[in-house]
Amino acid sequence: MKKLNYKLIVSDFDGTLIDDNQQILPDVRNAIKNYIACGGVFAVCTGRMTCCILPRVRELGLKGLVVAYQGTVIADIESGKILKSGGIESEGIAEICRNIKELGHPVNVYSGDELYTDIPKNNEYLQRYERIVGIDAQYVEEDIAEFVLKRKLFCQKVAILVAHEEQAALYAELSRRLSGKYDVTCSAKVLVEISPLNDNKGEAVKFLANEFGIPIEKTVAVGDNLNDLSMIKAAGIGVAVGNATEALKNAADFISVSNNEGAVAEVIEKFGFLNE
């Protein structure tokens, strides 16, 4: 049995752990299995909804904890029990929605296991998003800010599906308007997301390290996008996959191969075990 080096490895899901076909490569599966068998702790930290990520990590055979909603929710994989659940009250979500609508974009609002949207259900981009994440969005015909307020929804995040060429400008403008009150980030080429301030993936890595009694300097975090920045900064070793954004690569301690080339398997082999 190999001896462990870094005892906790935390991986983003989309664009990192899975390939562009939404699959976990066999080499990655085997690497995770071997790492866990040697006593390592492997965890997934994603922007996906809790109900959407649980089936995927169970499919992978993972036990322990999974982090959803950019670090806002932490759940036990086997039971689904929520250990930590943050969010934004309805007044804050309404404020976010109004700002997005002023900029001319539709809105996705996430509350627990429910996704509410003012994007028409026949929209092909919404339909593709629903297929990828495995959720059926509920269409809101009325003003979505008013809808949130009427229902007093406590929400984990708000997201905007946007054309890739518009993403940078929208991110910059929402950051100007909302930074300091909320966390504004990008999690994919077509997503800008707003979630609770200081309730991010970096804080989730610290939570996991504390929960498993592992010194933070003996942790590794690996990701591909701006929402992974806090995570790779918090961990002992921060890794950007080969397909990561330049901003993440610039902040990383190590740049791995791409998600389509089994980046997580390479990370486990390089950092998970002591060289003998």
Summary of the structure (lengths in Angstrom):
residues: 276
radius of gyration: 18.2
end to end distance: 11.4
largest distance: 63.0
contacts: 971
relative contact order: 0.18
helix: 42%
strand: 24%
